[in-house]
Amino acid sequence: MYRLIFYYLLIFPSIVYSQNSIISEIDSTRISIARDFLKERLGEDFVRDSLQISGSFLSVLPMIAFEIKLEYATDRNKNMILVFVDGDSVETKFNTKINRTDIDKYLKGNESDNIFYNKKFAMNLASQNNFEKGIKGWEIEISGIAKNVYWAIRSYDSEEHEPVYGATGKSYLVNIRNGETKIKEWIIIE
C-alpha cells in the first residue's frame, strides 16, 4: 500500500517510542550502544549513578534520550542527553558532542550546549501558552537532527477515516537547545 503523507510547515517526520511500551530488541540494542558511548565519554560511574533512560525516538536517525536523575540535576527542565544511533554504532557526523566538560559545567550550575530541555518542560510550556488539546489530546515526539531538534507536541483539529484517512492540526515545536517555540499547521492525507 502506498502512503502519501503531507505535512505542511512541519519539517521533520518522526515516530515516538513510549516509555510505557515494552522495549523491543532493536531498542534494547540501541540503548546498549548509546550507554556504552556515554560511558566512554562521561565515565562509567556517572552513567550508572546519574543517568536514566528517557526514551527511544525515531526521526532522521534513531535517538536514545537519557535524563540526568533529579537528585543530580541542577536544572530540572534542561537535563536531557541525546545519542544518535545509526545501525550498530553511534552516528558521528550529526551526534551531539557531549563530553565530561559539559557534565562538569552542568553540575556547577552553568549552561551546557549539549544538555537539552526535557519532555516535561516542553509539555509545561505548551500548557502555559494555552496550546489547545484538540479533539483527541496531544501526541508528543522528538523530530529533527543535529542542531535542529524539537519536541513536537501535536494537536488534532479534525480527523476523518472515509473515504481515506485525513487529519489536520497544529504542532507546538520547542527547540531542545534553547527552548524557543513556534506553532506550525499540519495536514496528513493517506
N, C-alpha and C positions, 0 to 999 in steps of 0.2 A: 504494500500500500504506500502510495506516495503521500507525503505530508507537506503541506505548504503552510508555513507559519510566517506571518508578517508581524514584526514588532516595529511600530512607528515610534521613533525617537528613543527607543530602548536599545542600546547598542549591543550589549553582551548577553548571549543566552547562557543559562546555567540551570543545573539541576541540583537540588539540595538533598543532603543526607540528613535525616532527622536523628537527633541524639537518642530518641526513644526507639529507633529501629534496631533490629539485630544487625550487628556488624558483619558484613559479608567477608568472605575470604580475601577478595581483592582489597577491600578497605583495610582489613587487618594487615595485609602485606604492605600497603601504602603507609599505614601508621607506623609499622616497624621501621620502614625505610626512613621516614621523617624523623622518628625518635632517635635512630642511630646517627643521622645527620646532626641533630641538635646536640647529642652527647659529644660529638667531635668538636662542635663549635662552642658550646656553653659549659661543658663538663657534665659527667655522669651524675654527680651528686645533685646539681641544680635541676637537671631534667627529672630525676627520680623524685626529689623532695618538693620542688616548687611548681612543676607544670602538670596540668591535667588536660586530657584530650577534650576538645570542644566540638569537633565535628569534622566530617569529610565532605568536601564540596567539589562539584564538577563545573568548570567553566571552559575556558580555552584549554586549560590543563587541570588535572585533579589537584586539589589543595587540601592539606591537612591543617586544621586550626588547633592550636593549643592556647590555653589561658594560664597566666601566672595565677596560682592559687591566691584567694583573697587574703589569707594571712600574710602573704609576702608582697601583695600588690600595693604600690604607692599611689596608684590611680586606678580606682575600681572600674572606670569606664574605658581606660586605654591599657589593656593588659593582655592583648592577643598577639600571638606569633603565628605566621603562616609559612608553610613549607610547600612549594610546588613540586609535584612528583610526575615524572614522565617515564612510563613503563616501570622498570625495576630500579630506577635511580632518581636522584634528586635533579631537577632541571636546573642548570647552572646559568643560562642566559637571562632568564626572567626572574630567578629566585631572589627572595629578599636577602639582604646582605647581613643578616643577624650575626652578631658576634658577642664575645664576653664584655667588650666595652659598652655595648648597648645595654646589657643587663646591669653592669656596674653603675652606669648613669641613671638607669631607671630606679634601681634600689636606693639611690641617693636622692630621688625625687626630681631628677632632671629629665628633660624631654629626650626621647629617642626616636629617630626616624623609622626604625624597624620594629616598633611595638605599636599595635594598632587598636582602634576602637572596637569594642566587642558588640555582640548581637543585642544585648540588653540595652546598651547605650543607644543604638540605632532605633530600637522599638520605643524607648522612652522619648527620644527626640520626635518621632512621628506622632506619639500621643500628645506631647506638649504642644505641638503645632497643629493639633486637631485634624490630622490626616484621617480621612474617612475610612471606616472599616469596609464599606461596600456591602454587596449583597451576600457575601459568604465569608467574611473575615479576611484577615491578612495572610498572605504567603510570604515567607522571607527566605532569601537566598543570598549567596555571595556571587558576584559576577565580575569579570574583568581579569586583567593580568598585569604584572609588573607594577607601575605606579598608578595605574587606573583601575583600582579595585574598589568596589562599592558593596555595601549592604543594600539590597534592593527589596523594599517592602511593597508587595503588590496588592492592590485593592481592585476588586472587580466591580464595575458599574453595571455590566449586563453580561448575560451568558445564554446562548441558545444551542440546542442539540439537533434540531431538524431544520432544513434538510442536511446541513453539515454543521459541524461544531464551529462556533464563533464566540468570541468574548472580547470585551473592551474594558478598559480601566485606566488606572494611574499607578505609577511607581514612585515611591518616595526613596530617592537614592541618597545614601550617606557615604561620603568618601571615608574609607577606613583610616587614611593617614591624617587628615586634617579636620574631619567632622563636617566639612561643607556639605550642604544639602541642595537638592533640586528635585523638582517634580516633573515627570515625563508621562505623556499619554502613550498607551499601547493598544494594539489590536492583534488578535490571533484568529486566523481562519484555517481550518484543517479540511 
